[in-house]
Amino acid sequence: MPSRRSTKVAEAKRLLILNGPNLNLLGRREPDQYGRQTLKEIEDQLRSYAASRGAEIRFVQSNHEGALIDAIQSTIGWADAIVVNPAALTHTSVGLRDAILAANIPTVEVHLSNIYRREEFRHQSLIADVAIGQITGFGAFSYLLGVQAALHLVEKGRS
């Protein structure tokens, strides 16, 4: 009979990819700032990558803070890690921050643009101190880096 540890390593890895306000407009919203890829194109790439790593992904995008908080809470017990692009909520949402903290699920914060090279008000992230790490400024590639980091955390935690 396999040990509990070996069984746990073989389990599927599960990630929640959470996207905040206006990210549904990627590809046409300020493409010089955010790139020309749509959110669906990014999701398709991440889904393919995750499958190659034996991982399952759920995607949630909402322009409503409460819906994002509900998504985090609903994945407690399911998700092994979260990759979040809180978008404008990065700088304003104590509720989103508190939901991540309460869920106690390892979280990686990602941003398409480098928030530290933009307007001063974007330099503060209310999410950063409750995330394991932050990836910012690599365009759509930020998401892939975030998923790689999240999977690394999950695999490291299971070994």
ZIRABEL-V961214 format. One record per residue. N is the residue number from 1. RES is the residue in one letter. PSI is psi in whole degrees, -180 to 180 (999 if undefined). OMEGA is omega in degrees with one decimal (999 if undefined). Layout:
# ZIRABEL-V961214
n=N res=RES psi=PSI omega=OMEGA
n=N res=RES psi=PSI omega=OMEGA
This chain:
# ZIRABEL-V961214
n=1 res=M psi=130 omega=-178.9
n=2 res=P psi=148 omega=177.6
n=3 res=S psi=159 omega=177.6
n=4 res=R psi=-38 omega=-178.6
n=5 res=R psi=-47 omega=-178.8
n=6 res=S psi=-34 omega=177.0
n=7 res=T psi=-43 omega=-178.1
n=8 res=K psi=-39 omega=179.4
n=9 res=V psi=-34 omega=-177.3
n=10 res=A psi=-13 omega=-179.2
n=11 res=E psi=151 omega=175.5
n=12 res=A psi=146 omega=174.9
n=13 res=K psi=137 omega=-174.8
n=14 res=R psi=127 omega=-179.0
n=15 res=L psi=140 omega=168.7
n=16 res=L psi=125 omega=174.1
n=17 res=I psi=115 omega=-172.3
n=18 res=L psi=128 omega=-177.8
n=19 res=N psi=131 omega=-176.5
n=20 res=G psi=-163 omega=-171.8
n=21 res=P psi=140 omega=173.3
n=22 res=N psi=-3 omega=179.0
n=23 res=L psi=-16 omega=172.6
n=24 res=N psi=-14 omega=180.0
n=25 res=L psi=8 omega=179.3
n=26 res=L psi=144 omega=-179.4
n=27 res=G psi=-29 omega=177.9
n=28 res=R psi=-17 omega=178.1
n=29 res=R psi=116 omega=177.7
n=30 res=E psi=62 omega=-175.8
n=31 res=P psi=-26 omega=177.1
n=32 res=D psi=-27 omega=179.7
n=33 res=Q psi=-42 omega=-170.2
n=34 res=Y psi=-5 omega=179.3
n=35 res=G psi=174 omega=-175.3
n=36 res=R psi=-6 omega=178.4
n=37 res=Q psi=141 omega=175.4
n=38 res=T psi=164 omega=176.8
n=39 res=L psi=-38 omega=177.8
n=40 res=K psi=-41 omega=177.8
n=41 res=E psi=-42 omega=177.4
n=42 res=I psi=-45 omega=178.9
n=43 res=E psi=-43 omega=179.4
n=44 res=D psi=-42 omega=178.4
n=45 res=Q psi=-43 omega=-179.9
n=46 res=L psi=-39 omega=178.4
n=47 res=R psi=-45 omega=179.5
n=48 res=S psi=-46 omega=179.3
n=49 res=Y psi=-46 omega=-178.7
n=50 res=A psi=-42 omega=179.0
n=51 res=A psi=-39 omega=179.2
n=52 res=S psi=-19 omega=179.1
n=53 res=R psi=8 omega=179.2
n=54 res=G psi=31 omega=-177.5
n=55 res=A psi=151 omega=176.2
n=56 res=E psi=140 omega=-178.2
n=57 res=I psi=139 omega=167.5
n=58 res=R psi=135 omega=178.9
n=59 res=F psi=135 omega=173.8
n=60 res=V psi=129 omega=171.9
n=61 res=Q psi=134 omega=175.7
n=62 res=S psi=150 omega=173.3
n=63 res=N psi=4 omega=-175.6
n=64 res=H psi=123 omega=-177.6
n=65 res=E psi=-46 omega=-178.3
n=66 res=G psi=-36 omega=178.4
n=67 res=A psi=-36 omega=178.0
n=68 res=L psi=-41 omega=176.8
n=69 res=I psi=-44 omega=176.9
n=70 res=D psi=-40 omega=179.8
n=71 res=A psi=-42 omega=178.0
n=72 res=I psi=-50 omega=-177.6
n=73 res=Q psi=-34 omega=-178.4
n=74 res=S psi=-15 omega=179.7
n=75 res=T psi=1 omega=175.1
n=76 res=I psi=128 omega=-177.3
n=77 res=G psi=-14 omega=177.0
n=78 res=W psi=-54 omega=-173.5
n=79 res=A psi=139 omega=173.4
n=80 res=D psi=-23 omega=179.3
n=81 res=A psi=161 omega=178.3
n=82 res=I psi=138 omega=167.9
n=83 res=V psi=121 omega=-173.7
n=84 res=V psi=130 omega=166.0
n=85 res=N psi=95 omega=-175.9
n=86 res=P psi=-8 omega=-179.6
n=87 res=A psi=-135 omega=-176.4
n=88 res=A psi=-25 omega=179.2
n=89 res=L psi=-15 omega=175.9
n=90 res=T psi=-40 omega=-169.5
n=91 res=H psi=-4 omega=-171.7
n=92 res=T psi=-19 omega=-166.6
n=93 res=S psi=99 omega=171.4
n=94 res=V psi=-34 omega=179.6
n=95 res=G psi=-44 omega=178.4
n=96 res=L psi=-43 omega=177.1
n=97 res=R psi=-48 omega=-177.6
n=98 res=D psi=-35 omega=177.7
n=99 res=A psi=-42 omega=177.6
n=100 res=I psi=-45 omega=179.5
n=101 res=L psi=-46 omega=-177.6
n=102 res=A psi=-34 omega=-178.7
n=103 res=A psi=-29 omega=179.1
n=104 res=N psi=41 omega=176.8
n=105 res=I psi=129 omega=179.7
n=106 res=P psi=130 omega=-173.0
n=107 res=T psi=137 omega=175.3
n=108 res=V psi=125 omega=178.3
n=109 res=E psi=132 omega=178.5
n=110 res=V psi=151 omega=174.8
n=111 res=H psi=140 omega=177.7
n=112 res=L psi=-47 omega=-179.7
n=113 res=S psi=162 omega=176.5
n=114 res=N psi=103 omega=-174.9
n=115 res=I psi=-18 omega=-179.0
n=116 res=Y psi=-5 omega=176.2
n=117 res=R psi=11 omega=-177.0
n=118 res=R psi=-162 omega=-178.5
n=119 res=E psi=149 omega=-176.6
n=120 res=E psi=-41 omega=-177.3
n=121 res=F psi=-20 omega=179.0
n=122 res=R psi=-6 omega=-176.2
n=123 res=H psi=-19 omega=179.6
n=124 res=Q psi=128 omega=174.2
n=125 res=S psi=124 omega=174.8
n=126 res=L psi=-7 omega=-178.2
n=127 res=I psi=-30 omega=-170.2
n=128 res=A psi=-40 omega=-175.3
n=129 res=D psi=-10 omega=176.0
n=130 res=V psi=-2 omega=175.5
n=131 res=A psi=154 omega=174.8
n=132 res=I psi=-37 omega=-179.9
n=133 res=G psi=174 omega=-176.6
n=134 res=Q psi=135 omega=176.8
n=135 res=I psi=125 omega=-172.5
n=136 res=T psi=135 omega=170.2
n=137 res=G psi=7 omega=-176.9
n=138 res=F psi=20 omega=-179.2
n=139 res=G psi=-147 omega=-178.5
n=140 res=A psi=-26 omega=178.5
n=141 res=F psi=-23 omega=176.0
n=142 res=S psi=-38 omega=179.7
n=143 res=Y psi=-46 omega=179.7
n=144 res=L psi=-43 omega=176.6
n=145 res=L psi=-39 omega=178.1
n=146 res=G psi=-42 omega=178.0
n=147 res=V psi=-42 omega=177.1
n=148 res=Q psi=-44 omega=179.0
n=149 res=A psi=-44 omega=-179.7
n=150 res=A psi=-44 omega=178.9
n=151 res=L psi=-37 omega=175.8
n=152 res=H psi=-45 omega=179.0
n=153 res=L psi=-44 omega=-179.3
n=154 res=V psi=-48 omega=-178.6
n=155 res=E psi=-39 omega=178.5
n=156 res=K psi=-40 omega=179.6
n=157 res=G psi=-26 omega=-178.1
n=158 res=R psi=-12 omega=-177.7
n=159 res=S psi=999 omega=999
